[in-house]
Amino acid sequence: MQEISLPRKRRDLAALVGSKIRSFRLERGWTEADLATVLRLPRAYVERYEAGLMLPRTYTLYQLSLAFGITLGSLIDEPARDSVNTELVRSLRRLQALLPRHRTVVVEFLETLLSTMERLS
């Protein structure tokens, strides 16, 4: 059985979650105020979460996962999936920002590439 590493104290968990929140927020180019607006919370709460001084409630964690487009587990600790999810979300946002005709070209290219890779594997 795989050994599980648990935070020793509540403050360790708060620090872990806070660093994840800050990281996901910065990856999106959001300010603390931006995130507070999305969550409909005072900015001071976001500051305290990120500093590890306060642990978000369950519903707030759920709201954060929706806002960031990540799994709820990503806020606790899923390092291998975090980078994949983050890269995918970033790429999809870039794709969404393209003009429709350019987006079509990229999607067609990706479909062809994926089909070719599936046949080769």
LINPESUL-V704429 format. One record per backbone hydrogen bond with DSSP energy under -0.5 kcal/mol. NH is the residue of the N-H (numbers start at 1). CO is the residue of the C=O. E is the energy in kcal/mol with one decimal. If there is no record, write none. Layout:
nh=NH co=CO e=E
nh=NH co=CO e=E
This chain:
nh=6 co=4 e=-0.7
nh=12 co=9 e=-0.6
nh=13 co=9 e=-1.7
nh=14 co=10 e=-2.6
nh=15 co=11 e=-2.3
nh=16 co=12 e=-2.2
nh=17 co=13 e=-2.9
nh=18 co=14 e=-2.5
nh=19 co=15 e=-2.2
nh=20 co=16 e=-1.8
nh=21 co=17 e=-2.7
nh=22 co=18 e=-2.4
nh=23 co=19 e=-2.3
nh=24 co=20 e=-2.9
nh=25 co=21 e=-2.5
nh=26 co=22 e=-2.7
nh=27 co=23 e=-2.2
nh=28 co=24 e=-1.0
nh=28 co=25 e=-0.6
nh=29 co=26 e=-1.3
nh=30 co=25 e=-2.2
nh=35 co=31 e=-2.1
nh=36 co=32 e=-2.5
nh=37 co=33 e=-2.2
nh=38 co=34 e=-2.1
nh=39 co=35 e=-2.4
nh=40 co=36 e=-1.2
nh=41 co=36 e=-2.3
nh=45 co=42 e=-1.4
nh=46 co=42 e=-1.0
nh=47 co=43 e=-2.3
nh=48 co=44 e=-2.3
nh=49 co=45 e=-2.8
nh=50 co=46 e=-2.6
nh=51 co=47 e=-1.8
nh=52 co=48 e=-0.5
nh=52 co=49 e=-1.4
nh=53 co=48 e=-2.3
nh=54 co=48 e=-1.3
nh=56 co=54 e=-0.5
nh=61 co=57 e=-2.3
nh=62 co=58 e=-2.1
nh=63 co=59 e=-2.5
nh=64 co=60 e=-2.6
nh=65 co=61 e=-2.3
nh=66 co=62 e=-2.0
nh=67 co=63 e=-2.7
nh=68 co=64 e=-2.5
nh=69 co=65 e=-1.0
nh=70 co=65 e=-2.3
nh=74 co=71 e=-0.7
nh=75 co=71 e=-0.5
nh=75 co=72 e=-1.4
nh=76 co=73 e=-1.0
nh=77 co=73 e=-2.5
nh=81 co=78 e=-0.6
nh=82 co=78 e=-2.2
nh=83 co=79 e=-1.2
nh=84 co=80 e=-0.7
nh=85 co=81 e=-3.1
nh=86 co=82 e=-3.0
nh=87 co=83 e=-2.3
nh=88 co=84 e=-2.5
nh=89 co=85 e=-2.7
nh=90 co=86 e=-2.6
nh=91 co=87 e=-2.6
nh=92 co=88 e=-2.7
nh=93 co=89 e=-2.3
nh=94 co=90 e=-2.1
nh=95 co=91 e=-2.4
nh=96 co=92 e=-2.6
nh=97 co=93 e=-1.4
nh=98 co=94 e=-0.6
nh=98 co=95 e=-1.2
nh=103 co=99 e=-2.8
nh=104 co=100 e=-2.1
nh=105 co=101 e=-1.5
nh=106 co=102 e=-2.2
nh=107 co=103 e=-2.7
nh=108 co=104 e=-2.6
nh=109 co=105 e=-2.3
nh=110 co=106 e=-2.6
nh=111 co=107 e=-2.6
nh=112 co=108 e=-2.2
nh=113 co=109 e=-2.7
nh=114 co=110 e=-2.9
nh=115 co=111 e=-2.2
nh=116 co=112 e=-2.3
nh=117 co=113 e=-2.4
nh=118 co=114 e=-2.4
nh=119 co=115 e=-2.0
nh=120 co=116 e=-1.8
nh=121 co=117 e=-1.3
